Amino acid sequence: MKCSIFLLLFALINCSDSYETKTIIKLTQEQRDVKIVNEGPNDVRYFLFESGFAATVNIDTSCDNFKPNIKSGTSISIAFEDIAGYDDDAESFWFSWTDCKISGNTQTIKFDQ
């Protein structure tokens, strides 16, 4: 049993070293836009919804058909009005991203209006 645990631990440590550096995503708000910057070495897929609307969406989190929509070393800006579910009474948005390798995050952020 101890040998099995040791081999499993060894495999996990070696696997984690095989991935590229962890992806870094920065999100800022500029006037009435959300800016997403991918500073990492990996392409990512992101989702961005108004928080109340996000609860009604069924998101496929499978990486089998991974289609990145923000390339490594690039940034995009999205107007508040273009965020699914946004209206003038919206208080926050839900942001989620993954590189389908080692990194990902989900967070709810208040609109700076």
Secondary structure, 3 states (H helix, E strand, C coil): CHHHHHHHHHHHHHHHHCCCCCCCEEEEEECCEEEEEECCCCCEEEEEEEHHHHCCCCCCCCCCCCCCCECCCCEEEEEHHHCECCCCCCCEEEEEEECCCCCEEEEEEECCC
